[in-house]
Amino acid sequence: MKVYFEEIVFSTSKRFQLVDITHRVEEIVRRSGVRNGICLVFAPHATAAIIANEHESGLMEDILTKIKELVEPGRGWKHNIIDDNAHAHIGSALIGADRVFPVRDGSLIRGTWQNIFLVELDGPRSRRVVIVEVMGE
């Protein structure tokens, strides 16, 4: 079995933001040389998450609105005494820091309307990293 990985490094510009990394992930899958297997997309951050959904501006705003409702940034979370970002940790824990996609015939398999996003929950950040690991034959 072959294992290949690369990191995607970028910055974010807003406190809450969806960053579409689909094309960069697909390029990594192509470079990996893996024909059939799986692709792990992982954000090694406690205040970010990974989702797969449609890249449509209204929906993207709706997703961020719902996340804010769920994590309640203005609430008096206990962690905010230390660092004013409890909402971001909670959002990452609820949404998840990774997604796994099949790879078939050298291509990433995703639904027609599924793009891959990093969900920034504690921006802006000058450096965010997403690890893409492709495994298979």
N, C-alpha and C positions, 0 to 999 in steps of 0.2 A: 504494500500500500504506500502511496505517495502522500506526503504531507508538505504543504506549502503555505507560507504566510507572509503577509505584508501589513504595514500600518498605514492608515490614512491619517494625516495630520492637517488640522485646519483651525481657524479661530471662529468664534461666534460673536455676534454684535448686539444681541438683545438678552434680557433676563430669561424670557421664554421664547424658544425658537425651534422650528423644525428645519433641519439641514438635510437636503436630499443628497444621499451618497450613492444612489443606485448605479450610476454609470461607472463610478470609480470601483465599486465592488465587482461589477461585471468585467471590467478590464483586468482586475486581479484574477478572477476565475479563468479568463482566457490565458493569461500569462502562466498560470499554475501548471498547465499541461494535463490537468486531471480531466478525464473524459466522463467518468461516472463516479459520483460520490456525494459528499455534502459540503456545504459552505457555512461556516460559523461566522457571524458578524457580532462582535463583542465590544462594548464600551467599558474600558477599565476605569470607570468613574463612579463615585457614590452619589453623584448629583446629575446624572444624565441617564438616558434610556435609549433603546432601539425599538422602532416600530416598523411595520409594513402597512402602507395604506396609499390611497390615491393622492397624487400631486395635483390638487385643485385648490386654488387660493381660498375659496370660501370654506371648504372642508378643513383645510389646514388651520384656519382661524378658529373654526368650531372645535377642533381637537384641542387646541391650546386653551380655549375658553373652558372646556370641560375639565381639563387637567387642573387649571387654576381653581375651579370649583371644588374638585376632589381634594386638593392638597392644602387649600386655604392659606396662602402666603401670609396674610395679616394676622392669623390666629396666634395666640400666645403659647406656641409650642415650647416645651422645656428646653429643647436643644438650642433655641434661639438665644438663650442666655449666654451660650458659648460662642455661637456663630449663627448669624441671622439667616439660616438656610434650611431649617428643618423641613420645610415644604419640599425642597429639592430632594432630600434624602428619602422622604416618604414617597414621592412620585417615582423615583428610581426603583424603590423596593416594590411598589405596586405594579409598575409597567414592566420592569425587567430590563436588564442590561444586555440581553442577547436575543438573537433570532437565528434559526437554522433553516437553510434552504437546500433543496436537492440540486444536484448538478447532473445533467444528462447530456450526453454527446458534446461535452465541453462547454455547455451553456448553463447559466443560472436559471433555474425554473422558478418563476413567480407568476402570479395572476396578472391578467391584462392591466388591472388598475392598482397593482401592488408595487409601489416604490419603497425604497428603504431609506429611513430617516434616522438621524440622531435627534433625540429630543433634548434640547438644552433646557435645563430647569434652574440653572444658577449662573446665568451669564451676566454680562459678556465675559468670555474667557479668551485669553490670547492663545491658548493651546488646548485643543481637544484631540484625543487619539481614538481611533476605532481600529481594532485588530480584526483582520479578515484571515481566517484559516480555512484552507481548502484541503479536503482529505478524500482519497479514493484511488481509483485505478486509471 
